[in-house]
Amino acid sequence: MKVQIPKAYKPGEEDLFNIVAPSGVEVNSNYLKVGDYFAKTFFIFTYPRYISTGWFSPIINLPTMMDISIFIHPMDTALALRNLRKKVTQVEAEIGEKEEKGIVRDPVLETAYQDIESLRDALQQARERLFEVGVYITIYASSLEELAKTEETVTNAMESRLVYVKPALFRQLDGFNSVLPIAKDVLAVRTPLNSGPASSIFPFTSADLTSENGILYGINMQNNTLIIFDRFSLENANMVVFAKSGSGKSYATKLQILRSLMMGTDVIVIDPENEYQNLADSIGGSYFKISLTSKNHINPFDIPIIPEGEEPADVFKSHILNLTGLVKLMLGAITPEEEALLDRAITETYTSRDITAENFGTLKEMNPPLLEDLQTILRNTEGGAGIGERLDKYTHGSYSGFTNAPTNVDIKNRLIVFSIRDLEEELRPIAMYIVLNFVWNLVRSELKQRLLVIDEAWWMMKYKDSASFLFGLVKRARKYYLGVTTITQDVDDFLRSEYGRPIVTNSAMQLLLKQSPSSIDSLKKAFNLTDGESALLLESAVGEGLLFAGLKHAAIRIIASYTEDQIVTTNPEQILETKGIKEENNG
């Protein structure tokens, strides 16, 4: 008895169709149902006399799920010339007949005659080729109502360019097979086009933000490619994030932080709502709470480290200017005379500790002054007693624990988060100013790749001095290998600020997520958005929007792995569920 030994399985060409084809299709005269989705196929049957390059781009870049197939079949030039000769003879005869009958000339016939003759010349001289072109578009939706809405959007976009489409009635299955990646023109509805119009349909017009270096920002909703690039490869590494509350702006930023840390970039965060604490705890970052009763302090009068290649006197004077801006923020409105007095008093405060512009940077040990030392100088300066008294709440009053203590913050970590949630609203801009000045001195002291994330930056934009300081930091960040990410949900307040638009201009990247109707007009004007892009920002889901990177922009969907999601989420329901699981495991 012979035993039949089964042959080893070898994949063949027929397996490809089994992989591509759906498990089942419900066929109707006007649409198909493929799995859980409804599908409808259209074909282009009429083009205008002239079509410009890139006319197909808005259709390809529509933020809807669709498949597009373009079939280009070369035609025999000799056959095409014979057919054109017959056609031009018919047109000539028709024109001659109308002239004999004395009928007023027909511009349509005359134009057709000129076009045919021009095409004959081009074909005869081999300057053009003739093709039969079939363009098929299949749209998908989860309901028939959504399918009808998408159909209207596609049809309107086409007809606005005088390109007309028709649904493949009673041939929807043929249309669906024509857009599958099997390279078969089953529908076979074609239009003769010469080289110029045929090339204008060139499909690869959607923005491609994929590179070999950098981090993953999300998925391109227009072509489903990955958006991967290095922000430090742009003209500057700055970024602004505009979104309404709950649209995923902090979630997206935390993902960027997590992925940037894996690529060797150090990150510093100013956190106004304790949203970054779980991230810092999960990866061993440093988390400092800045509040009236906190043990963590930053002395704004700390001596900055002199960057390599810069003059100590220039660094000292710049530091004095920054401190003047901080004290002005504390005091509120002051007169020009008081500002001049304040500048002189700060310089004398350092002189009282034997620190001057001349010896700055040469002393081995420098004991920095405190805010109360400035108050003492002001009280003993003619005309400065009033300013000194106004500083009393920051030196001996309720705010003294926050602004009048030596620095005790250890910054030796790859991720540093400063939380200012527990500060009074009045103190938040001051805290952000102090922390930013501290961070700026840190950044200038050592050249390395860093990101600085400023959440709810509109707090600083409310005051001229803090807004000016933020703008200066954004403008000079590139020189020190720093990328500043500015996040805000109050778009109008930010853009209305004197320094808001310049900050946007000096940011090579912009991420716009879901917006409210009240702010969309300001964004549309600031970023020169189209009506379609504006509609996308109004209707987008959480974590969806537009990403601008230099001259390129694309519709983006933010995605995260399961582990990343557990670390960066701020969804209260998800956080409580995670805590419940941990408590259950510990129990």
Secondary structure, DSSP 4 states (H G I P E B T S, - for coil): ----PPPPP---THHHHHHHS-S-EEE-SS-EEETTEEEEEEEEEE--S---TTTTHHHHTSSS-EEEEEEEEE--HHHHHHHHHHHHHHHHHHHHHHHHTTPPP-HHHHHHHHHHHHHHHHHHTTS--EEEEEEEEEEEESSHHHHHHHHHHHHHHHHTTT-EEEE-TT-HHHHHHHHSTT----S---EEEEHHHHHTT----S---B-SSSEEEEEETTT--EEEE-GGGSS---EEEE--TTSSHHHHHHHHHHHHHHTT-EEEEEESSS-SHHHHHHHT-EEEE-STT-S----TTPPPPPPTTS-HHHHHHHHHHHHHHHHHHHH-S--HHHHHHHHHHHHHHHHTTT--TTTTTT-S------HHHHHHHHHTSTT-HHHHHHTHHHHTSTTHHHHSS-------SSEEEEE-TTS-GGGHHHHHHHHHHHHHHHHHHS---EEEEETTTHHHHTSHHHHHHHHHHHHHGGGGTEEEEEEES-HHHHHHSTTHHHHHHT-SEEEEE---HHHHHHHHHHHT--HHHHHHHHH--TTEEEEEETTEEEEEE----HHHHHHH---HHHHHHHHHHHHHHH-
